[in-house]
């Protein structure tokens, strides 16, 4: 693996883990008892939600950086656009988290807490 390939692989793994934890969270919501593992996956899913847009943007730009290997090949304004997109991904992740907090995560936490323990 090259340097950027290793970074891209790590970012893709982070996204894949998030998807797995999200699926586990939705699966745990269907179970009729409260378990420790369900609370853990719910916490991890909640905490990492705001990072998903940033990870997706970084994977995209890792792909782009593989296309442009030398500084002379980058199109004009590439780095300014990259910084703007990454800033928007950071802010968008926070907005996504805040939008999902009340209707989605609060409902999952209340449902998990209201279930009888194992």
N, C-alpha and C positions, 0 to 999 in steps of 0.2 A: 504494500500500500504506500502511496505517496502521502505527503503531509496533508494535502487537501482531501484526498480519498479517505484517510483515517478520520478526519473531522466530519466528513459527510456521513461516513458509516456510523459514527457515534451519534450524530444528530438523528439519523434515521432510526437507530435503536431507541433513542429517547422517545421519539414519536410512536414507535411500535409499542413500547412499554406503556405509554399513556393510553393507547387504544386498548391494550390488554387490561389495564386497571379500570378503564371506563366500562368495558364489557363485564368485568368482575363486579363492579359497583352495581350495574343494572341487574346482573344475576342475583346479587345479594339482596337487592330490593324485593325480589320475588319470594325470598325465603321467609318463613313465618316466625323464626326465632332470631333474637339478636345475638350475633357472634362477634368475637374480637376481630377476626380477620375481615369481616364486613366493615367494621368501623375503620380499620387500618386502610383498606383499599379506598373507602370513601374519603378519608383524609388526604391520601396521596393524590387521588383524582382531583379533589377540590384545590389542593395546593398548586398542582402543576398546570391547571387549566390556563392560567394567564401566560404561560410560556409557550404554548402550542403555536400561536401565530408567529412568534419570533423564531422558533425552530423551523417552521415551514419556510419562512423567508430566508433563513440562513442556508437551508438545504438548496434552495433555488440559486442563491448567489455562490454557493460552493460549485454547483454545476456550471454557472457562468464563468467562474474563475478557471475552471478546467478548459474552457474554450479559449480564453484569452490568457495565454501563459506568459507573455512578455508585455511590459508596460506600453510598448508602442502600439500594440494591437487593440487596446481598450478603446471603445468609441468615446467621443467627446461627451463629457458630463456623466460618465459611468459612475464614478465614485460619489459624486454629489447625489445622484439618483439612488445609489445603494444606501447611503446614509439616511436619506429621506425615507426610503421604504423600511429600513430597519427601525427608525424612530416611530413610524406609523404602526409597525408590527408590535412594538413595545406598548404604545398607547392603546392600540386595538386589543391587545391581550388583556390589559387592565379593564377596558370597557367590556370586553366579552365576559370576564370574570364577574364584574359588577352586575351585568345584565342577567347572567345565569344564577347569581347568588340567591335572589329571592324566589323565583319560580321553580328552580330546579334543585339546587343544593339544599336549600332550607327544607323543602319537601322531603328530600332523601334523608336528611339528618333527623327530622321529626319522626319519619316512618321508622328509621332504625332505632331511635331511642324509645319509641312507644312499644316495640315488640318485647315479648317476654324473653328473659335470658335463657340460655341453653341449660 
